[in-house]
Amino acid sequence: MDMTDKVVLITGASRGIGAAAARRFAEAGAKVALVARGSDAIADLAGEIGAERAVAIPCDISRFWEVEQTVQNCVTAFGRIDVLVNNAGVIEPISHMAEADPDAWGQVIDINLKGVFHGMRAALPRMVAQGSGTILTIGSGAAHGPVEAWSHYCASKAGALMLTRMADKEYGEAGIRALSLSPGTVATQMQREIKASGVNPVSELDWSDHIPPEWVAAALVWMCGPDADEYKGAEVSLRDPGIRSRIGVA
Ligand SMILES: NC(=O)c1ccc[n+]([C@@H]2O[C@H](COP(=O)([O-])OP(=O)(O)OC[C@H]3O[C@@H](n4cnc5c(N)ncnc54)[C@H](OP(=O)(O)O)[C@@H]3O)[C@@H](O)[C@H]2O)c1
């Protein structure tokens, strides 16, 4: 997939899937806006990719005004926004419902669900004005079934999948491509936190059970192309061997 001079804004770009995606999009020719709360890691990654192709924008996606300013900063730096990758997300605090701290539970919703809406809300007016744009959101199998002690995460991912469907419903005919990607389990910091919780079957998986974040990055770039159009308003599953072979990962 040739992404030459396409402008891609990636949330959660400081590590894991987001950092791998930033490198992959840049290799494909894109200009990338790197977003996370912490500024050091995204600044280092922007330096690695190169100042003319990458910009680091510290932002907490749970605050709409920060996300709106971030999209504005991306447009100021690169002139437009072609792709939004809603990737940032959290799993902690993992806890059963009767013991969950309500404020901390709500903070996960603010990031994993409202953060996705904030990205869409900030990017859609510009994309609609351009007549084109792709919005990719990292989903999860947790959107489809309950996982012990993950009520916040499962609820947020189910809601985020509906936001992809909503964006397609309302803006598909305006040229907006909204797709979700369910990656399976991926070898990142999030899986270290899940392992440390020791709560449910996911925490018992071996590190070797997880796919590398580079596979997810390859999927995201593929999803920007016409081969993925059949998944507009829907979810791509990276557990599907057919999808893996179309993307070119083992
Ligand atoms: N790993 C898996 O097995 C797996 C499976 C299915 C889905 N996913 C999803 O994949 C996505 C990426 O996860 P990952 O595995 O790469 O996790 P990760 O390594 O923990 O990375 C999470 C990223 O999100 C950023 N972030 C967290 N809260 C944020 C906020 N409020 N505002 C802006 N950025 C924020 C983090 O940076 P800062 O802390 O600096 O903000 C970091 O860059 C998540 O949506 C996750 O739910 C992961």
The ligand as an SDF file (V2000), in Angstrom:
LIG
                    3D

 48 52  0  0  0  0  0  0  0  0999 V2000
   -2.0460   -5.8050   23.3760 N   0  0  0  0  0  0  0  0  0  0  0  0
   -3.1300   -6.5420   23.1050 C   0  0  0  0  0  0  0  0  0  0  0  0
   -3.1440   -7.7870   23.2730 O   0  0  0  0  0  0  0  0  0  0  0  0
   -4.3570   -5.8890   22.5400 C   0  0  0  0  0  0  0  0  0  0  0  0
   -5.4200   -6.7250   22.1020 C   0  0  0  0  0  0  0  0  0  0  0  0
   -6.5740   -6.1480   21.5830 C   0  0  0  0  0  0  0  0  0  0  0  0
   -6.6500   -4.7620   21.4870 C   0  0  0  0  0  0  0  0  0  0  0  0
   -5.6120   -3.9700   21.9320 N   0  0  0  0  0  0  0  0  0  0  0  0
   -5.7730   -2.5290   21.8360 C   0  0  0  0  0  0  0  0  0  0  0  0
   -4.6690   -1.9790   21.1060 O   0  0  0  0  0  0  0  0  0  0  0  0
   -4.5040   -0.6160   21.4880 C   0  0  0  0  0  0  0  0  0  0  0  0
   -3.0260   -0.3550   21.7700 C   0  0  0  0  0  0  0  0  0  0  0  0
   -2.6500   -1.1310   22.8800 O   0  0  0  0  0  0  0  0  0  0  0  0
   -1.1640   -1.6880   23.1290 P   0  0  0  0  0  0  0  0  0  0  0  0
   -1.3030   -3.1360   23.3300 O   0  0  0  0  0  0  0  0  0  0  0  0
   -0.2220   -1.1520   22.1110 O   0  0  0  0  0  0  0  0  0  0  0  0
   -0.9070   -1.0310   24.5760 O   0  0  0  0  0  0  0  0  0  0  0  0
    0.2680   -0.1800   25.2230 P   0  0  0  0  0  0  0  0  0  0  0  0
    1.5930   -0.7040   24.7950 O   0  0  0  0  0  0  0  0  0  0  0  0
   -0.0560   -0.1090   26.6640 O   0  0  0  0  0  0  0  0  0  0  0  0
    0.1130    1.2700   24.5490 O   0  0  0  0  0  0  0  0  0  0  0  0
   -0.9690    2.1230   24.8710 C   0  0  0  0  0  0  0  0  0  0  0  0
   -0.7080    3.4830   24.2410 C   0  0  0  0  0  0  0  0  0  0  0  0
   -1.8360    4.3320   24.5210 O   0  0  0  0  0  0  0  0  0  0  0  0
   -1.3600    5.5690   25.0450 C   0  0  0  0  0  0  0  0  0  0  0  0
   -2.4080    6.1540   25.8850 N   0  0  0  0  0  0  0  0  0  0  0  0
   -3.0170    5.5800   26.9590 C   0  0  0  0  0  0  0  0  0  0  0  0
   -3.9110    6.4290   27.4890 N   0  0  0  0  0  0  0  0  0  0  0  0
   -3.8900    7.5480   26.7170 C   0  0  0  0  0  0  0  0  0  0  0  0
   -4.5840    8.7790   26.7480 C   0  0  0  0  0  0  0  0  0  0  0  0
   -5.4940    9.0530   27.7090 N   0  0  0  0  0  0  0  0  0  0  0  0
   -4.3150    9.7120   25.7870 N   0  0  0  0  0  0  0  0  0  0  0  0
   -3.3880    9.4660   24.8370 C   0  0  0  0  0  0  0  0  0  0  0  0
   -2.6950    8.3160   24.7590 N   0  0  0  0  0  0  0  0  0  0  0  0
   -2.9240    7.3790   25.6950 C   0  0  0  0  0  0  0  0  0  0  0  0
   -0.0630    5.1970   25.7700 C   0  0  0  0  0  0  0  0  0  0  0  0
    0.8190    6.2940   25.9400 O   0  0  0  0  0  0  0  0  0  0  0  0
    0.8160    7.2420   27.2680 P   0  0  0  0  0  0  0  0  0  0  0  0
    0.7050    6.3230   28.4510 O   0  0  0  0  0  0  0  0  0  0  0  0
    2.1040    8.0020   27.1740 O   0  0  0  0  0  0  0  0  0  0  0  0
   -0.3650    8.1260   27.1030 O   0  0  0  0  0  0  0  0  0  0  0  0
    0.5190    4.1830   24.7910 C   0  0  0  0  0  0  0  0  0  0  0  0
    1.1720    4.8660   23.7330 O   0  0  0  0  0  0  0  0  0  0  0  0
   -5.4430   -0.3760   22.6540 C   0  0  0  0  0  0  0  0  0  0  0  0
   -6.6310    0.2520   22.2000 O   0  0  0  0  0  0  0  0  0  0  0  0
   -5.7680   -1.7780   23.1410 C   0  0  0  0  0  0  0  0  0  0  0  0
   -6.9890   -1.8370   23.8060 O   0  0  0  0  0  0  0  0  0  0  0  0
   -4.4810   -4.5040   22.4470 C   0  0  0  0  0  0  0  0  0  0  0  0
  1  2  1  0
  2  3  2  0
  2  4  1  0
  4  5  1  0
  4 48  2  0
  5  6  2  0
  6  7  1  0
  7  8  2  0
  8  9  1  0
  8 48  1  0
  9 10  1  0
  9 46  1  0
 10 11  1  0
 11 12  1  0
 11 44  1  0
 12 13  1  0
 13 14  1  0
 14 15  2  0
 14 16  1  0
 14 17  1  0
 17 18  1  0
 18 19  2  0
 18 20  1  0
 18 21  1  0
 21 22  1  0
 22 23  1  0
 23 24  1  0
 23 42  1  0
 24 25  1  0
 25 26  1  0
 25 36  1  0
 26 27  1  0
 26 35  1  0
 27 28  2  0
 28 29  1  0
 29 30  1  0
 29 35  2  0
 30 31  1  0
 30 32  2  0
 32 33  1  0
 33 34  2  0
 34 35  1  0
 36 37  1  0
 36 42  1  0
 37 38  1  0
 38 39  2  0
 38 40  1  0
 38 41  1  0
 42 43  1  0
 44 45  1  0
 44 46  1  0
 46 47  1  0
M  CHG  2   8   1  16  -1
M  END
$$$$
